[in-house]
Amino acid sequence: MKYNIIDGVKYTKKHEWARLEGSIAVVGLSDYAQDKLGEIVFVELPDVGTEVEAGKGSAVIESVKAVADLYAPVDGTVTEVNEDLLDQPELINSDPYGEGWVYKVEVKDESQFDELMDVPAYEKFVVEEDEE
Amino acid sequence: MSEAKKTPFYEKHVALEGKIVDYSGWLLPVQYQKGLVEEVHDTRNRAVIFDVSHMGEVSVEGKDAEEFLQKILVNDISRLKDNAIIYSPVCYPDGGVVDDILIYRINEENFFLVVNAANTDKDYAWFEENVFGDVKLQNLSPEYAQIALQGPNSEAILQQLTDTPLGEMKNYHFLPSVNIAGVDCIVSRTGYTGEDGFEVYCKNQGASKLWDAVWEAGQKHELSPAGLGARDVLRLEAAMPLYGHELSKELTPLQARLDRFVALDKTVNFNGQAALKKQREEGMNRMLYGLEMLERGVPREGYPVKVGDQEIGWVSSGSKSPTLDKFIAMAFLDPVIADQSQELELVIRNRSYRARITKLPFYRRKKK
């Protein structure tokens, strides 16, 4: 596998990841997504307090050539955003699961995590998508 | 739409793991493994090879070839010498642009035109519609492959493959028959990146051999492949117009500030002359400007530009400039308001971002 797919987070079909920490979910973009986008040059973050809805656009990630929506993996209220990305959007490229996290949400319904993909499912999904 | 075409270099792109996209009906690499940003740096600092076989080529021959071209071109080719090249927009009678093209003069009765890929068929139909006298038109596009070798190391790379002294070749000049590694090529000192470089044309059957020879010769000069993504950013940094963005049926060359390529006083009548003269006298409500963002935000085609509450134009091309490490754009703006505005606002997804007007081109290479 040429993409880093880590344990401890769950993945969406749009290549976001979410990690549950108590009632808070940390949200970011997967290594596969950052690789496909190329060097990220701009991130538009949601305001703290924004209600995000699973599957709906919640932030905007831009590389030189493309504009990509970051779709919320689960419903919730934004509690914190990664302001380091405003000056260093490339953190998403260099450390997508760490310093490149995008925002945190207070999760409404933890059962939504069951619908997201675990590592084996996401690995399979990425392989299939890459072949297209 | 018919199935996308492969250029003679398609297999090379696949072998180099280029990311292939359909561009105006051609399967071409948008970028390679290093990525767009590195490809831009490589072009500015070393050398890159682009497949530009999608570009169209048209031969214009005959006793009336020059007179015909003088009628369809807005630039004046009467002083163009053999082996020299001139850039010119081609206009409709209303001043809107059919295409912007290069004219290679082989001799007074033989010209080689290079046209935009997406416009090739439209251009050829337009030429046929306007042709007269002793002129033979031929669409050579299907027969020709083309590479662009761009960047400061280009001459050193290409010189290894030919006895023709390339150092003597001036900008916007060409040689119609150069032996490059055993392949008969048209070689011109031209490009679409703002760097020194060459564009090399050959018949399809020699294409693979040409690519391999250039690639091999390039290894000691850090040659890399570059894709369409880098090409678009490079031309934006150099403020070169792209048809469909800075030029179109609805935009004239004067609006795009291509005045030095518009010979309004040419002694023979040409398509668009009256309309362009009128526009020059009356002025224009939208003209091309360079913009630089004063805060982080990626300007992209179509984004509105405002001063206060008033919308004064739109972005025609925009990107992050890897060379300048700035966010830049070309935009068509109301000149009356733009010229007296210290600051403008660019609207990205309903939010305003501060920008200012800056001189074009954004990037100009240092002369040796």
Interface residues (C-beta under 8 A of the other chain):
Chain A: G38 E39 V41 F42 E44 V60 E62 V64 K65 V67 L86 D87
Chain B: V30 Q31 G35 L36 V37 G229 V233 R296 G297 V298 R300 S319 K320 P322 F327 R349
